[in-house]
Amino acid sequence: MGDDFPPARDRQNGTEDLFYFYSTFTNAARKVRWKLRLCTPARTFNTILDATECPIERPADYETQKNYYSGKKKKHTLKYEVVVSIVTGFFVRVTGGFPGSMHDFTMSILSGLFEDLLPGELVLADKGYIGDESIVTPVRRPATDDEWETNRALSSVRELVEHSIGRLKVFKCLTTPWRHDLTLHPIVFMLICNIMNLEFTFHPPRQ
């Protein structure tokens, strides 16, 4: 597996290395159990999409600091796009790590998610992913009872991805600031996702 990843280099000293890194890693490690997402040929929803962030130490130079700073978390982070099976909660697609300042929908474009979907296949996500017809999101400003009910139903289904991501965070290396080469973090994140897929075989995430 090591040959599939970019070489270990210091990514905290400029944006040029940053863009080289996440573009290379995206192509190398984004699919875990992607083919297994297809529950039945007739099923429209197979997966749930979400983003998660992991803290890192503040980068050395100012420009890189701005790229990695997450306005949501108020700290410097790496972001990951994860896709889980709507039936099992398994991680079927993992992409990252992107700079903490990057918008969720931008990650989807850079990760090539839309190119990987089958014709007519839809993905369930939150409001941060509004912008493509392949992604079903809650109504932004519900005004009718039906729209409120739809949002509640979608939120209930989306809880599965939150539970799967929550199980990842029992690993302290994903919740405490990362102090090592940034190229190693996505490799560790991917390994943990695979470990949790094995764990889910015996102890599925709560649905």
DAGIRA-V960822 format. One line per field, one symbol per residue. ss: DSSP state (H for helix, E for strand, - for the rest). phi: phi as a letter, one per 30 degrees, with the letter a starting at -180 (. if undefined). psi: psi as a letter, one per 20 degrees, with the letter a starting at -180 (. if undefined). A space follows every 50 residues. Layout:
ss: ???
phi: ???
psi: ???
//
This chain:
ss: -HHH----------HHHHHHHHHHHHHHH-E--HHHH-------EEEEEE EEEEEE-----HHHHHHHEE----EEEEEEEEEEE-----EEEEEEEEE- ---HHHHHHHH-HHHH-----EEE--HHH-----EE--------HHHHHH HHHHHHHHHHHHHHHHHH---HHH---E---HHHHHHHHHHHHHHHHHHH HH-----
phi: .dddcdddbdccbldddedddddddeddbdccbedddddbecddccbbca cbbbdbddddcdddeddcdcddchadbccbcbbcddcciddcabblccdd dddedddddddiedddddeidcbdacddcdkbddccbdddbdbcdddddd ddddddddeddddddedddddddcccedcceddddddddddddddddddd ecbdddc
psi: hhiiqqqorojjkqhghghgghhghghhkhpflghihogqhipgohrpqr qqqpqrqprgqgghghhipohgikrprpqqpqpqpighjqoipppapqqh ipqghhghghikghhiqqpipqppraiijpiqiipprqpgnphrhghghg ggghhghihghhgghhhhjiohiiiqppjaphhhghggggghghghhggh hhnqqp.
//
